[in-house]
């Protein structure tokens, strides 16, 4: 097969994958919240695996949350701001300067449309990452985001211990 023909086939396959992916996300975002959470939980887990690989370290090998914060901040300088306040993490994701309002690479690349419902994917992503370090369940609350409140960044609070009270209705 010629190089030009190979490029055409590759471009067709990429376009096909984007169309299928767009359809999958449209379907996921149309689900009720419980089903959507289940689907986005696995999506965020796969996305995180890719990011962890690019970061060049394995968060599961870090047992100290403060050590993790330092290592993660070095791996992605300026993109994430993580502050520990007692048993809470204040987690801020600064969207890229490309103008995309969402950290999702599919939104940034124009494959899927931005939606506030995608913030559940980001919250799951943060939860999975912190749980890799703590080896315990944590709760993540979305405080604000460009898609939900028009904020300049995505902000989460991570509860390293179960909160006494929760805005989500469960401790």
C-alpha positions, 0 to 999 in steps of 0.5 A: 500500500502506498504511503498516501493510501495508508494516510487516507486509510488512517485518516478514515479510521481516526474519523470513524473512531471519533464519530463512534466515540462521540456517539458513545458519549452522547449516549452516556450523557443521556443516561440517568445520573446513577448509570452515567456515574457508572459509565464515567467511572470506568471512562475516568479510570482508563483516562487516568491510566493514560495520564499516569503513564505520561507522568512517568511515575506510579502513584500506587508506589507513593504512600504519603499524600504530601509526597504525592502532591509534590510529585504530581505538581512537578509532573504537571507544573501549572496545570493542577494546584493541590493544597492540603488542609488537614484531612481535605485536599483543595484540588484545582485543575487549570484548563489549558490555554487553548480556550477549552472549558474542560480538562477532557481531551475529547472536549479539547480536541472537539470530539465531544461537546462540553457538558456540565455532566462531564464534571462527574468524569473529572470528579471520578478521575480525581477520586481514582487518583487519590485512592491510588495513593491512600489505598482507601475510599475518598469522597470528592465534591465538585465546588465549581467549574467553567461548565457548571458555574462559569468559574475560571478553573475546576475546583474540587474538595477531596475528603481524605476521611469521611465527612461528618456531613455531605452535600451529596446526601451520604457521608 
